[in-house]
Amino acid sequence: MQTQLPVLGATVMFYQNTADSVALTDLPSYVAKTDSAGMFRVTNIKDDTYRVMAIDDARGNYLFVPSETKVGFIDSLIQTISFPTTVYDTIHPDTTVVEGRRTKKGMEFKVVSKDTIVRRDFTMFGPTNLFIPMFDEEKTQLYLVDEARKERERLDFTFSIPADNQLNVRLLGVHLLDKIDQDDWYIEERSAGRDTIQLWIKDSLVYKIDSLVAEASYLRTDSLGKRVLLADTIKFYYKDKPEPKGKRKKEQDSIPAIKFMEISAGVGSTVDLNKNITLEFDRPIVEEGLKNIQLLEMVDSVLTPVDFNLKHDSLKIRRYYVEKEWKPETEYQLLIDSMGIYSIYGLYNNKLVKDFKTKAIEDYGNIIVNVKEATTPIILQLYQGDKEIKVLEERTIKGDGKVIFDYLGEGTYMIRAILDRNGNGKWDTGNYLKHLQPEEIKYLPTEIKLKKNFDVEQDFDMSKTYKREDPSKKKNTEGDKKRNRTNR
């Protein structure tokens, strides 16, 4: 549904039993398969009323499994029809006639050929051009997928879906922690998708133990579809990797190398004027050391310290953002002296120096989208890619209006709109048993080729029906005439 591309090999099922639950229990009356263009055809079907749906039948049993099978359905019942029709064809005759006449110049000949009109009577069958948007239902089954100890200091819990899982973990058999209150033995970190929880063990006497036993309680969906609290005993093992075998080292080479905390700095040689710098540490840190982060700006050929804002990520506790209102075409340096920041495990950082320069205002272009005829809130997304869509930015608008995507580099962009009917700020999928179709997505079938220092204005009418072209069949075309390019 989100891509609007044809689905190959989907099973389209027609049911004479029109009950909602028939697809879960009964076999269909008629079946068809979609081709590479997403087309299907059912022949010799009895005149009747049908419930029509399509599934990605990986099991091959013609049964629909809610939240596990890709599905699409038509809201109303379908009545098959047949009716007589007549088509007139023009055909050329099998013979020709040559006519001649005498003139002052002599005989003139002319080939005369008369077309023949043929009437063809036949029976039409319908309906035709049924459109079935397919989608994945929202998964509702909550359970623990995996538990692991990939790092000595960390326990990982992965759940089937993002949810409020109410995870509580208590260590067993550890004398320092074998008490009622165990709220302070770990630091919790969640993934961006909120389906993975990492517990960073704070006590060295605990994480140095190779084998840990924990009692974990968390929510799980039971056989009745309700979420209940489940307690489980889990064993975690960790073994240090053995040293690689090799020649005996000399005594002077036996001194262990200093191990530093790793820092990932999301900054290259150039930085966009509207982007922040991401800093991510490989272990939770003691925040007191963050004061040792410096940002310097080139002023009169001298690197001068400047103020900036440091923002902590709300989920990933090891990630921070360096926020600054950058000056165009200016040189900066991000500096963290060695031993300036240390983790909760006592590891310090090695020296970090990142020199970069900001881009010029003229390096960017803007795309202005005029949203028209909007009857619901609209989530407007700027994206690149064909089959693999990469959403670059999105804006939300409550109705008609103008949306500006600014600070864009030279390149080719496309736009799509989510008709956010419930106004929750995100795309919502459908549900077959609730007769709920997914929120509609409209793809503007126009590639916007943006150049530096140019503005491109584009209309997007929400009342129109847009058909997204299959990327594999896309041809190079000029943009529609409604676009206006303006050199700033």
C-alpha positions as CSV (number, residue, x, y, z in Angstrom):
1,M,0.0,0.0,0.0
2,Q,2.8,2.4,0.8
3,T,4.6,1.8,-2.4
4,Q,1.5,1.5,-4.7
5,L,3.5,-0.9,-6.9
6,P,2.0,-4.0,-8.5
7,V,2.1,-7.2,-6.4
8,L,3.2,-10.3,-8.3
9,G,1.7,-13.7,-7.3
10,A,-1.0,-12.4,-4.9
11,T,-3.9,-14.8,-4.5
12,V,-7.3,-13.1,-5.3
13,M,-10.2,-14.9,-3.7
14,F,-14.0,-14.7,-4.4
15,Y,-16.4,-15.9,-1.7
16,Q,-20.1,-16.7,-2.3
17,N,-20.4,-16.8,1.5
18,T,-20.1,-13.1,2.3
19,A,-19.6,-13.3,6.1
20,D,-16.6,-11.2,7.3
21,S,-14.9,-14.2,8.9
22,V,-15.2,-16.5,5.9
23,A,-11.5,-15.9,4.8
24,L,-10.3,-17.2,8.2
25,T,-12.2,-20.5,8.1
26,D,-13.5,-21.4,4.5
27,L,-11.9,-22.0,1.1
28,P,-12.8,-19.5,-1.6
29,S,-15.3,-20.2,-4.3
30,Y,-13.0,-18.9,-7.1
31,V,-9.3,-18.1,-7.1
32,A,-7.0,-16.0,-9.4
33,K,-3.3,-15.1,-9.3
34,T,-1.9,-11.6,-10.1
35,D,0.7,-11.2,-12.9
36,S,3.8,-8.9,-12.9
37,A,1.5,-5.9,-13.6
38,G,-0.8,-6.8,-10.7
39,M,-3.6,-7.9,-13.0
40,F,-5.8,-10.9,-12.5
41,R,-8.8,-12.5,-14.3
42,V,-11.5,-14.9,-13.2
43,T,-13.4,-16.8,-15.9
44,N,-16.6,-19.0,-15.9
45,I,-17.7,-17.4,-12.7
46,K,-21.3,-17.9,-11.6
47,D,-23.6,-14.9,-11.5
48,D,-23.8,-14.0,-7.8
49,T,-22.7,-11.6,-5.1
50,Y,-19.2,-12.1,-3.8
51,R,-16.8,-10.9,-1.1
52,V,-13.5,-10.2,-2.7
53,M,-10.1,-10.0,-1.1
54,A,-6.4,-10.7,-1.9
55,I,-3.7,-12.2,0.3
56,D,0.0,-13.0,0.0
57,D,-0.6,-16.7,0.5
58,A,2.9,-17.9,1.5
59,R,1.4,-21.0,3.2
60,G,-0.6,-22.0,0.2
61,N,-3.7,-22.9,2.1
62,Y,-6.0,-20.1,0.9
63,L,-6.6,-18.9,4.4
64,F,-6.1,-15.5,5.9
65,V,-4.1,-15.1,9.1
66,P,-4.7,-11.7,10.7
67,S,-1.6,-9.5,11.3
68,E,0.6,-12.2,9.7
69,T,-0.5,-12.1,6.1
70,K,-0.4,-9.2,3.6
71,V,-4.0,-8.5,2.7
72,G,-6.2,-6.3,0.6
73,F,-10.0,-6.1,0.3
74,I,-12.8,-4.3,-1.5
75,D,-15.1,-2.5,0.9
76,S,-18.4,-3.4,-0.8
77,L,-19.7,-6.7,-2.0
78,I,-19.2,-7.4,-5.8
79,Q,-22.1,-8.4,-8.0
80,T,-21.1,-10.2,-11.2
81,I,-22.8,-8.9,-14.4
82,S,-23.2,-9.8,-18.1
83,F,-24.8,-7.8,-20.8
84,P,-24.9,-7.8,-24.7
85,T,-22.8,-5.2,-26.5
86,T,-22.0,-4.4,-30.1
87,V,-18.7,-3.2,-31.6
88,Y,-18.3,-2.0,-35.2
89,D,-15.0,-2.7,-36.9
90,T,-13.6,-1.3,-40.1
91,I,-11.9,-3.8,-42.4
92,H,-10.3,-3.5,-45.8
93,P,-11.7,-5.6,-48.7
94,D,-9.8,-8.6,-50.1
95,T,-10.0,-7.2,-53.7
96,T,-9.5,-3.9,-55.4
97,V,-11.3,-2.3,-58.3
98,V,-9.5,-0.3,-61.1
99,E,-11.6,2.4,-62.8
100,G,-10.6,4.0,-66.1
101,R,-11.8,7.0,-68.0
102,R,-10.9,8.7,-71.3
103,T,-9.5,12.2,-71.2
104,K,-7.9,14.5,-73.7
105,K,-4.5,13.3,-72.5
106,G,-5.5,9.7,-72.9
107,M,-6.8,7.0,-70.5
108,E,-6.6,7.7,-66.8
109,F,-6.8,4.8,-64.3
110,K,-7.8,5.0,-60.6
111,V,-7.6,2.3,-58.0
112,V,-10.8,2.3,-56.0
113,S,-10.9,0.5,-52.6
114,K,-13.9,0.7,-50.3
115,D,-13.7,-0.2,-46.6
116,T,-16.2,-2.6,-45.1
117,I,-18.0,-1.9,-41.8
118,V,-18.5,-5.1,-39.8
119,R,-20.8,-5.5,-36.9
120,R,-19.8,-7.8,-34.0
121,D,-22.2,-8.8,-31.3
122,F,-20.9,-10.4,-28.1
123,T,-21.5,-10.6,-24.3
124,M,-19.5,-8.5,-21.9
125,F,-18.8,-9.7,-18.4
126,G,-18.0,-7.6,-15.3
127,P,-17.1,-5.9,-13.2
128,T,-13.7,-4.9,-14.6
129,N,-10.8,-2.9,-13.3
130,L,-11.2,-3.9,-9.6
131,F,-8.5,-2.2,-7.5
132,I,-7.4,-3.9,-4.4
133,P,-4.8,-2.1,-2.3
134,M,-2.7,-4.6,-0.3
135,F,-1.1,-3.9,3.1
136,D,0.4,-5.4,6.2
137,E,-1.8,-5.2,9.3
138,E,-0.4,-3.9,12.4
139,K,1.2,-6.7,14.5
140,T,-0.4,-7.0,17.9
141,Q,1.2,-10.1,19.3
142,L,3.6,-9.0,22.0
143,Y,6.2,-11.5,23.2
144,L,9.9,-11.7,23.9
145,V,11.8,-12.6,20.7
146,D,15.3,-12.9,22.0
147,E,17.6,-12.3,25.0
148,A,21.3,-12.0,24.7
149,R,24.6,-10.8,26.3
150,K,26.6,-9.5,23.4
151,E,28.7,-7.3,25.7
152,R,30.0,-8.3,29.1
153,E,28.4,-5.2,30.6
154,R,25.1,-5.4,28.8
155,L,21.9,-7.6,28.7
156,D,19.7,-7.3,25.6
157,F,15.9,-8.0,25.4
158,T,14.2,-7.9,22.0
159,F,10.4,-7.9,21.7
160,S,8.2,-8.6,18.8
161,I,6.7,-5.2,18.5
162,P,7.2,-1.7,20.0
163,A,5.1,-1.5,23.1
164,D,4.9,-0.7,26.8
165,N,6.4,-4.1,27.9
166,Q,6.9,-3.2,31.6
167,L,10.2,-5.0,31.7
168,N,11.6,-5.6,35.2
169,V,14.7,-7.7,35.7
170,R,16.1,-9.0,39.0
171,L,19.4,-10.8,39.3
172,L,19.5,-14.1,41.2
173,G,22.4,-15.6,43.1
174,V,24.5,-12.5,43.3
175,H,25.2,-11.7,46.9
176,L,25.5,-8.0,46.5
177,L,22.2,-7.8,44.7
178,D,20.3,-10.5,46.4
179,K,18.0,-8.1,48.1
180,I,14.5,-6.6,47.7
181,D,15.5,-3.3,46.1
182,Q,17.3,-3.8,42.8
183,D,16.3,-0.6,41.0
184,D,19.9,0.8,40.7
185,W,22.0,-2.0,39.3
186,Y,21.5,-1.1,35.6
187,I,21.0,1.8,33.2
188,E,18.1,1.2,30.7
189,E,18.4,2.2,27.0
190,R,15.8,1.7,24.3
191,S,16.2,1.4,20.5
192,A,14.7,4.0,18.2
193,G,12.0,1.5,17.3
194,R,11.3,0.9,21.0
195,D,11.3,-2.9,20.5
196,T,14.8,-3.5,22.0
197,I,15.8,-2.8,25.6
198,Q,19.5,-2.8,26.7
199,L,20.4,-3.0,30.3
200,W,23.9,-1.6,31.1
201,I,25.2,-3.3,34.3
202,K,26.8,-0.7,36.6
203,D,28.4,-2.9,39.2
204,S,31.8,-4.4,38.2
205,L,31.4,-7.3,40.6
206,V,28.3,-8.3,38.6
207,Y,29.5,-7.9,35.0
208,K,32.7,-9.7,35.7
209,I,30.8,-12.8,36.4
210,D,30.6,-15.0,33.2
211,S,27.2,-16.6,34.1
212,L,24.3,-14.6,35.3
213,V,20.8,-15.7,36.2
214,A,18.0,-13.2,36.1
215,E,14.3,-13.2,36.8
216,A,12.6,-11.1,34.1
217,S,8.9,-10.1,34.2
218,Y,7.3,-8.5,31.1
219,L,4.0,-8.3,29.3
220,R,3.1,-11.0,26.8
221,T,0.0,-11.6,24.7
222,D,-1.9,-14.7,25.8
223,S,-4.1,-17.1,23.8
224,L,-7.1,-14.8,24.3
225,G,-5.3,-11.8,22.8
226,K,-4.9,-10.1,26.2
227,R,-1.6,-8.8,27.6
228,V,-0.6,-10.5,30.9
229,L,2.5,-10.2,33.1
230,L,4.8,-13.1,32.7
231,A,7.8,-14.1,34.9
232,D,10.6,-16.0,33.4
233,T,14.1,-17.2,34.5
234,I,16.8,-16.5,32.0
235,K,20.5,-17.4,32.0
236,F,23.0,-15.1,30.4
237,Y,26.6,-16.3,29.5
238,Y,29.6,-14.3,28.3
239,K,33.1,-15.5,27.7
240,D,36.0,-13.3,26.7
241,K,37.4,-14.0,23.3
242,P,40.8,-15.9,23.5
243,E,44.0,-14.1,22.6
244,P,45.1,-15.0,19.0
245,K,47.9,-17.6,18.9
246,G,51.2,-16.4,17.6
247,K,54.9,-16.0,18.3
248,R,56.0,-15.3,21.8
249,K,56.1,-11.6,22.3
250,K,59.2,-9.8,23.5
251,E,59.1,-8.6,27.0
252,Q,58.9,-4.9,25.9
253,D,56.0,-5.8,23.6
254,S,54.0,-7.5,26.4
255,I,52.8,-4.1,27.8
256,P,49.1,-4.0,27.0
257,A,47.9,-1.2,24.8
258,I,45.8,1.5,26.3
259,K,42.1,0.9,25.7
260,F,40.0,4.0,25.0
261,M,36.3,4.6,24.9
262,E,35.1,4.8,21.3
263,I,33.4,8.0,20.0
264,S,31.5,8.2,16.8
265,A,31.2,11.8,15.5
266,G,28.7,12.3,12.7
267,V,30.6,15.1,10.9
268,G,32.5,15.2,7.6
269,S,34.6,17.8,5.9
270,T,31.4,19.9,5.2
271,V,28.3,20.4,7.3
272,D,24.9,21.5,6.2
273,L,23.6,24.8,7.7
274,N,20.5,23.2,9.0
275,K,22.0,20.0,10.5
276,N,23.3,19.2,13.9
277,I,26.4,17.1,14.7
278,T,25.8,13.7,16.3
279,L,28.1,12.3,19.0
280,E,27.7,8.7,20.0
281,F,29.7,6.9,22.7
282,D,30.1,3.1,22.8
283,R,29.4,3.0,26.5
284,P,27.2,5.1,28.9
285,I,29.3,8.1,30.1
286,V,29.6,10.2,33.2
287,E,28.0,13.4,32.0
288,E,30.3,15.6,34.0
289,G,32.9,15.1,31.3
290,L,30.6,16.7,28.6
291,K,31.9,20.1,29.7
292,N,35.2,19.2,28.0
293,I,33.6,19.3,24.5
294,Q,34.7,22.4,22.6
295,L,33.5,24.0,19.5
296,L,35.8,26.5,17.8
297,E,35.1,29.0,15.0
298,M,37.6,30.5,12.6
299,V,37.6,34.3,13.3
300,D,40.2,36.4,11.6
301,S,42.3,33.3,10.9
302,V,42.2,32.3,14.6
303,L,40.2,29.4,16.0
304,T,38.0,30.9,18.7
305,P,35.8,29.0,21.2
306,V,32.0,29.6,20.6
307,D,28.9,28.7,22.5
308,F,26.7,25.8,21.4
309,N,23.9,23.7,22.8
310,L,24.3,20.0,23.7
311,K,21.1,17.9,23.5
312,H,20.7,14.4,24.9
313,D,18.7,11.9,22.9
314,S,15.6,10.9,24.7
315,L,15.9,7.1,23.9
316,K,19.5,6.3,23.1
317,I,21.3,7.4,26.2
318,R,24.8,7.3,24.6
319,R,23.8,9.8,21.9
320,Y,24.1,13.6,22.0
321,Y,23.6,16.4,19.5
322,V,25.8,19.4,19.1
323,E,23.3,22.2,18.1
324,K,24.6,25.5,16.6
325,E,23.3,28.2,14.3
326,W,26.0,27.8,11.8
327,K,27.4,30.7,9.8
328,P,27.7,30.1,6.0
329,E,31.1,29.3,4.5
330,T,32.8,29.3,7.9
331,E,35.5,27.0,9.3
332,Y,34.9,25.2,12.6
333,Q,36.6,22.6,14.7
334,L,35.1,20.1,17.1
335,L,37.6,19.2,19.8
336,I,37.6,16.8,22.7
337,D,40.9,16.5,24.5
338,S,42.1,13.1,25.6
339,M,40.9,11.9,29.0
340,G,38.2,14.6,28.9
341,I,35.2,12.2,29.0
342,Y,35.0,8.8,30.6
343,S,32.4,6.0,30.7
344,I,30.8,4.5,33.8
345,Y,33.3,1.7,33.4
346,G,36.3,4.0,33.8
347,L,37.4,4.1,30.2
348,Y,38.5,7.5,28.9
349,N,38.4,8.9,25.4
350,N,41.3,9.4,23.0
351,K,41.7,12.8,21.5
352,L,39.0,13.8,19.0
353,V,39.6,16.6,16.4
354,K,37.1,17.2,13.6
355,D,37.7,20.1,11.2
356,F,34.9,21.1,8.9
357,K,33.4,23.9,6.9
358,T,29.8,25.0,6.4
359,K,28.3,25.3,3.0
360,A,27.3,28.6,1.3
361,I,23.7,29.7,1.1
362,E,24.0,29.5,-2.7
363,D,24.7,25.8,-2.5
364,Y,21.0,25.1,-1.6
365,G,17.7,25.1,-3.4
366,N,14.1,25.2,-2.1
367,I,11.0,23.2,-3.1
368,I,7.7,25.0,-2.4
369,V,4.6,22.7,-2.5
370,N,1.2,24.3,-2.8
371,V,-1.2,21.8,-1.2
372,K,-4.8,22.2,-2.5
373,E,-8.2,20.6,-1.8
374,A,-7.1,19.0,1.4
375,T,-10.0,17.6,3.5
376,T,-7.8,15.9,6.1
377,P,-4.5,16.8,7.8
378,I,-1.7,16.1,5.3
379,I,1.8,14.6,6.0
380,L,3.9,15.7,3.1
381,Q,7.1,13.7,2.6
382,L,10.1,14.5,0.4
383,Y,11.8,11.4,-0.8
384,Q,14.3,9.8,-3.2
385,G,14.5,6.3,-4.6
386,D,12.2,4.1,-6.6
387,K,11.5,0.7,-5.1
388,E,13.5,1.5,-2.0
389,I,12.1,4.8,-0.8
390,K,14.2,7.0,1.4
391,V,12.2,9.7,3.2
392,L,14.4,12.7,3.6
393,E,12.1,15.2,5.3
394,E,8.4,15.5,6.2
395,R,6.1,18.4,7.1
396,T,2.5,18.3,8.5
397,I,-0.2,20.7,7.3
398,K,-3.8,20.8,8.6
399,G,-5.3,21.8,5.3
400,D,-4.6,23.8,2.2
401,G,-1.4,25.8,2.3
402,K,2.2,26.2,1.3
403,V,5.0,23.8,2.5
404,I,8.6,24.7,2.0
405,F,11.4,22.1,2.0
406,D,14.6,24.2,2.3
407,Y,18.3,23.7,2.5
408,L,18.2,21.1,-0.2
409,G,21.3,20.1,-2.2
410,E,21.2,19.8,-6.0
411,G,19.5,16.6,-7.1
412,T,16.3,14.8,-8.1
413,Y,13.5,14.7,-5.5
414,M,9.9,13.4,-5.4
415,I,6.9,14.1,-3.1
416,R,4.2,12.0,-1.6
417,A,1.3,12.9,0.7
418,I,-0.3,10.8,3.5
419,L,-3.9,11.6,4.1
420,D,-3.8,11.5,7.9
421,R,-7.5,10.9,8.5
422,N,-7.2,10.5,12.3
423,G,-4.6,13.3,12.6
424,N,-2.1,11.4,14.7
425,G,0.9,12.5,12.7
426,K,1.8,9.1,11.2
427,W,0.6,6.6,8.5
428,D,-1.8,4.0,9.8
429,T,-2.3,0.6,8.2
430,G,-5.7,-1.1,7.7
431,N,-7.5,-4.0,9.4
432,Y,-9.6,-6.5,7.5
433,L,-11.9,-7.6,10.3
434,K,-12.6,-4.0,11.3
435,H,-13.3,-3.0,7.7
436,L,-10.6,-0.4,8.0
437,Q,-8.6,0.5,4.9
438,P,-5.0,2.0,5.3
439,E,-4.7,5.7,5.2
440,E,-4.3,6.8,1.6
441,I,-1.0,7.8,0.1
442,K,-0.8,10.0,-3.0
443,Y,2.4,10.0,-5.0
444,L,3.0,13.1,-7.2
445,P,4.2,11.5,-10.5
446,T,6.6,14.3,-11.2
447,E,10.4,14.2,-10.6
448,I,11.6,17.6,-9.4
449,K,15.1,18.3,-10.6
450,L,16.6,20.9,-8.3
451,K,19.6,23.0,-9.0
452,K,21.7,25.1,-6.7
453,N,20.3,28.6,-5.8
454,F,17.0,27.8,-7.4
455,D,13.4,27.5,-6.1
456,V,11.0,25.1,-7.6
457,E,7.3,25.6,-7.0
458,Q,4.9,22.6,-7.4
459,D,1.1,22.2,-7.0
460,F,-0.3,19.1,-5.3
461,D,-4.0,18.7,-5.6
462,M,-5.4,16.2,-3.0
463,S,-8.7,15.9,-4.9
464,K,-6.9,14.3,-7.9
465,T,-6.2,10.6,-8.5
466,Y,-2.5,10.0,-9.1
467,K,-1.2,6.8,-10.5
468,R,2.3,6.0,-9.5
469,E,4.4,4.7,-12.4
470,D,6.2,1.4,-11.9
471,P,9.9,2.4,-11.5
472,S,11.0,-0.5,-13.7
473,K,9.0,1.1,-16.6
474,K,9.8,4.7,-15.9
475,K,10.8,6.8,-18.8
476,N,12.7,10.1,-18.8
477,T,10.2,12.9,-19.0
478,E,10.2,16.6,-18.5
479,G,8.3,18.0,-15.5
480,D,4.8,19.1,-16.0
481,K,4.2,22.7,-17.1
482,K,2.7,23.8,-13.8
483,R,6.2,23.9,-12.2
484,N,7.9,27.3,-12.0
485,R,11.6,27.5,-11.6
486,T,12.9,30.7,-10.1
487,N,16.5,31.7,-9.7
488,R,17.0,33.4,-6.4
